[in-house]
Amino acid sequence: MNNGTTLTKIKPTIIKLLIILFFLGIFILITLLFSTNNKTETPRSQEKIEQPKTALKQKEGFDSELEKITKFLPYKGEGFSLEYVEALNLINAKIKADNVEGYLTIKNELEQFILSKEVEDICKLNIIWIAETSQDVRKSIDGKNFITTGCTP
């Protein structure tokens, strides 16, 4: 009888110990999983955005025409900005307009501004014209008006 009584007392203790070890093992496993994920994943806010390693190659004559206007850039006014993006080696012309006519008026004024700075061939500047307007207005602008007037794509 003594053996049965001792065994009966030991069984609940062993069962409790096994339950504690089971939950402890699960806790350790979950902790390891989360610590591994945190080390391998970099939050998007900390990721480096890879920039182009080389600037865009432009047409022959780009540099000499650019030299004539860089001292005037960035050129900003109400509804527009004209800037040279050195890292990409290009010129952006951003135009904010409520309608097609407004876009075309500002684009023409910017072209005239550039030509007034002794630029001989505005086409060599390969200007990127950006319409910062509503989608409806942008759809209404003829495709040729996203290229400098008189230039070929």
N, C-alpha and C positions, 0 to 999 in steps of 0.2 A: 503494500500500500504506500509505502514511503516513496517508492520510485514513481508511481502514478501521480502522486501529489506534487512532487518536484517537477515532473514533466509538464503537468497542467499549469504550473506557475511560470515556467520558462516560455511556453508557447506564446502567450500574449506579449511578452517582452520582445521575443524574436520578431513577431509580426509588426509591432510598433517600430522596431529598429529597421526592418526592411522597408516599411512605408516611408520613414524619415530619409533613408538612403535613396529611395526611388525619387522623392521630390527634390532632394539635394542634387542628384544627378541631372534631373531636368533643368533645374535652375542653372547649374554650371554649363550645360549644353546651350541654353538660350543666351546666356551671357557671352559665351564664346562666339556664337553666331553673330550677335549684334556688334561685338567689338571687331570682328573681321570685316563686316560690311562697312563700318565707319572708317576703317583704315584704307579700304580699296576705293571707295567712292568719294569723289570730290564734288562738293556742292556746286551747282551751276554758277553761282555768284562768284566762286573762286577760280573757275576755269579760265584759262587764258585763251582769248580768241586769237587764232593765228592770223597775223597780218601778211599780206603779200610780201614776198622777199624782194621782189624787184618791181619797180614802177613800170607802168605801161609804156610800151615803145610807141612813140608817136611818129607822125609823118615827117619827112624831111622838111625843115623850115619851121617846125613847131617851136624849137628853142629860141630862135631869133625873134619870132613874133611874140612869144611869151615874155621875153625880156622887156619888150616895149610896154607891157601892161602890168607886170607884177608889182611895181611900186604903187599902183593904184588899187591893188587888191588886198583884202576883200573890199568890195564896193557894195554897200548896202543902202537901201532906201525903203520907202513904204511899198510893200508888196513884192520886193525882190531882193535877191542877194547874188553876187557874182564872186566866186572864190576859186583860188587855185589850191587843189589838194595835192600837196607835194608828195605825200606817201604813194599816191596813185599816179601822179604825173598827168593830171587832167584838170579841166576847168568845168565847174558846175555853175549853171545859171538856174536858180530856183525862182519861180514866179508864182505869186499868190494872186489869183484873180477870181472874180465872181462869175465871169462869163468869157466866152471865146474872144470877143472884141478886146476886153481888158488884157487878156493874155497876149494877144498879138501886138497891142500897143506897147506894153512893157518890153516885150521881146525886141521890137523894132528900136525902142529907145536904148536898150542895152547894146544892140548891134552898133548903133550910131555912136554910143559912148566908146566902144572898143575901137571903131574905125577912127575916131577923133584922136586917138593916142598914137597915130602914125603907123598903125597896123596896115600892112600892104595886102596881105592875103588872110582874111578872117577864117577862111576854110581850113587853113593849116592848124588853127587852134583846136579844132575838133571839139567844140563846146558841147557839153551834155546839157540839154534843155529839159528842165524838170517842172512840170505843171503841178503845183501844189494847190489843187482845186478839188471840187467835188468830182465824183466819178462821172456824173452826167456831163459836166463841162469837159472833162478830159476826153470822153468818148466823142465829143463834138468837134474837137480840134483835129483838123486834117493832119495826117501823119507827116507830111512834108514840113509842117510847122514845128516839129520836134528836132529839126535839123536847121542849122544856120542858113539864113536866106541865101539862095544862089549856090549852095554847096551840094555835092552829091554824097550819099551815104557811104 
